[in-house]
């Protein structure tokens, strides 16, 4: 975007100097005149982005100035501010009705300065994002494409909805901007319908519809189909620009919020050290495992693994080395288990496996294979052995359905039986009373 230009019209030199300095500091190129008619003459010759006019000009009223300025080509949507020494509600109302954008008291200069700063931010803002744009009028496509790219957006432009649909399915867009009547078989309405039928976040991308027809029923139907906004032709650049900014920033903000929520959810579910599921996640996900096991009459096994002599590792090599061992073991265990299984860090050096559709003997074979492979694994140069206990859902009375806690108690008991058997082994749960070591 070219440098912003501002015009100041005020008969008081002191205020003109202060206003000029403030506008130049904000990044404007500034023209200053003392008379309203001279200001109109200068506006005819140049295109200004912001016009600041005193309410007490000697040659023309503020309302007449605003009305005549708006009549000049290119000044329909330029920001025009009326500045006053004394509040006069009637005069200011007349100025607003004649076309002033806003009014400010010269005694509240900070308010004007804040407006100018936000104006500059708005007009010079570069908006990162990707837009899918569909328009079959080459002239209008060029105009809107220039506007969008000037805003910093990455734009994929098409004249046919069929091509746009193919691009949309393979792309990741922050906004869809489409005309309703297009060349080809597919209309913009059909494109909207197809996008909204897609599952997940991709189907919620904001859509702005464009049309040269003001048919109210069609407009209402578009909103029923899921468009977020509607713009009538001929396009007003300033209006389209702000609508695009609003929708893209809102959508990106929503996506960022969802990403943060997902990240927080992951943090609440993952053990920070091992990056395995934590006990909270195990409790939440295990319900599905138990439900399916009983519903489909499939065995569900739980294995509890405890690192042998881990206390000695911490005492001999330090807690930092011990943490490194846990981190490495967590990554190793994640690679070892089947896709249908769940492995979590229960606490300290204790890990829990839920082995779906896996009976006692299958679970034992799987855990013994783990022991065998673990012999080749030396995290941080240390040899590890583990003790593992296994329990399955068909243990106990016929009519009792186990849950996470009850099955854990049995598997944990079996793990202590493995400790008593000499460690570095797998034990199935038996009713014999374990002795803790």
ABEGO torsion letter per residue (X at the ends): XBBBBBBBBBABAAAAAAAAAAAAAAGBBBBBBABAAAAAAAAAABBBABBBBBABBAABBAAAAAAAAAABBGAAABBBBBBBABBBAAAAAAAAAAGBABBBBAABAAAAAAAAAAAAAAAABBBBEBBBBBBABAAAAAAAAAAAAAAGBBBBBBABAAAAAAAAAABBBABBBBBABBBEABBAAAAAAAAAABBEAAAABBBBBBBABABAAAAAAAAAAGBABBBBOBBBAAAAAAAAAAAAAAAAAAAAAAAAAAAAAAAAABBAAAGBBBAAAAAAAAAAAAAAAAAAGBBBBBBBBBBBGAAAAAAAAEAAAAAAAAAAAAAAAAAABBAABBBBBABEABBBBBBBGBBAAAAAAAAAAAAAAAAABBBGGBBBBBBBBBBBAABEBAABBBBAAAAAAAAAAAAAAAAAAGEGBBBBBBABBBBBX
